[in-house]
Amino acid sequence: MMPDDVRRVEAARSGDRPALERLLAERGRVAAAAIASCVRGREDAEDLLQETFLRAVRGIAGLRDAAKFDSWLYGIGRRVALEGRHQTKAAPLMEVAAAQEPGHGDGGEKEGRMKRLREAVDRLPGEYRATLTLFYQGGRSYQEIADLTGLSRAAVNQRLTRARAILRESLGLREGGCDGV
């Protein structure tokens, strides 16, 4: 986190509600990625994200290290999602890796390919789906993902590599081609 972010977390811990609201608005995609790794329904994910934010508001005073705000928020999102997973039904995952899909053919063909990609991502095991979501949708670096999840950089690399291989196999794509996966 940048020093300004740490100062805002400190302010939020001291009861500055607007500072916390800005942090949640700016860094909420961290929690969204954690939730996406566990549940697939967009409406369910939005509800769980709101619950995550409520818990963050209630628990910010207990955050010991302001520099670990993202990891703390990720952890809350993950716990909320795991609790909520038992109460939700599976539906399409948020659009992960959409920017990676090549734009060949007409709109209908591309739409069909995107649907197949989303379905393939939905079938990934949760830990691979979470890492892939943080990387492609969240725009996080390997190190940022490692810091958020408590994994090593090597483990993050391994999960991304394995997730891509599973997607290539599931979609019947060649390795190293222009398939965007």
N, C-alpha and C positions, 0 to 999 in steps of 0.2 A: 504494500500500500504506500501511497505517496504521503509525505508529511502532512499535507492539508487534509487528506482523508483521515489520518490518525487523529488530528485535532478535532475533526467533526465527530468522530466516534467518541472521543473524550467528552465533547460537548453534549452529545446524545446521552452518554452515561450519566451526566450530571443533570439530566432532566430537560435538555433543550429538544423539545418535540419536533420543531421544524427541521433541525439538523438530522434527526433520526429519519424523518419522512423523506428528506432529500437522499440520504444514504440508501434507504430501501428502494427508492425510485431508480437510483443510478446503479445499484449493485444487486437488484432483485433477480437478475437473470442467473446468478449463482444458485439461488434457491430454486429457481425454475428448472435448472438443469438437474438438480438433485431429485426433484419431484418427477421430472420426465423419465428418470431412470427406473422409477417404480410404478408409475401409472401411465396409462396411454390416452385417456379421455381428456380432451381439451377443457371441457367444462369442469370435470373433476380436478384437473390440474390447477385451474384458476381458483377453485374453491380452496384447495390445499395451499396454494400460494398465499391467499388471504389469511388462512389460519397460521401459516408460517410467520407472516408479518405481525399478526396479533401477538404471537408468542415472543417475537423479537422485541416488540414494544414493551411487553410485560417483563422480559428478562434482560434487557440491555444493561441494567445496573449491575448484574452479576457477571458481565463479561470482564475477565481479568486483564487480558492483553488486547488493547485497542488495535494493534497491528494484525491481529488474527480475526478481524471482523468477518472477512469473507468465509473463512473456514467455519467459524461459529454459525454464520447464517446458513451455509451449506448443510451443516450438521442438523440444524433445526428443520430445514426443508426435508432432509432425508428421513428424519424421525417422523415428521408429520405424514410424509408420503407412505412410509411403511405402515403406520397406523391406519391411514386412509385406504391403503390398497385392499384391505380386507372388506372395505365397505363399497368399493367401486367396481365397475365392470370394465373390461378391456375395450378400448376404442383406438382409433388411429393416433399415433404419436405426433407430437409437434413436428413441424417440418424441419428435419435435421439434414444437413448437407445439401439443401436445395440449391445453393450456389454452385455446387459441384456438378450438377446435371447439365450435360451438353445440350445445346438448343438445336438439334437436328430435326428436320421434318416439320410437319404442321403442328398447330397448337394441340390438336387432339392426341397426336402421337406422343408429344412431350408430356402432356397431362397423364397419359397412360403409363409412361415410363416413370414419372414422379410418383404415381400411385404405387407401382411395383417397388420402387425404392423405399417409400414410407413403410410399406408392408414388410419388406425385408428388414428394415431397421426395427420395426415392432417385434420381430421374432428374435432379435439378438438377446442374449442373456443380459440382465439388468446392469451388471458392472461394465460390460462393453458398451451398452447403450448410453450409460451415464458419461463415460469417457468420451465417446463420439459426440455426444450432445455438447459437452463442455468445449470440445475442440472446434467443431464446425459451427454450431449455433452460438455458443458463448464467446467464440473468438479467443479462447484461452490458450496460452502456451503450454508446453509440456510441464515446465516448472510450476506454473500457476495451478495446473491440474493436480500435480503432485502435492503442492502445498494445501490445496483445498481438500483433497481426499485422504491425505496421509500416506499415499503411495510413493515409491521412489520414481525418479524420472524413467528409469529402465522399465519399471512395471507399467507406467503410462504408455511408453512406446510399445511395449509388448501387447497391451490391450488394444491400442489403436491398430496395430499391425494385424492382430487376430480379428478384430471387428471388420476391417476392410477385406480380409481374406474370406471371412464368412459371407459378407455382402457380395463379393465377386462370385463366389460359388453359388449362392442363392439366386443371383440374377443371371447366371450363365455367362459371365463376362470374362474376358482374357485378362491375365495379370499384365500390368505394364502398358495396357492400351489406353485409348482416349476415353475410357469409361467414366472417369472422374471419381472413382472409388479407390 
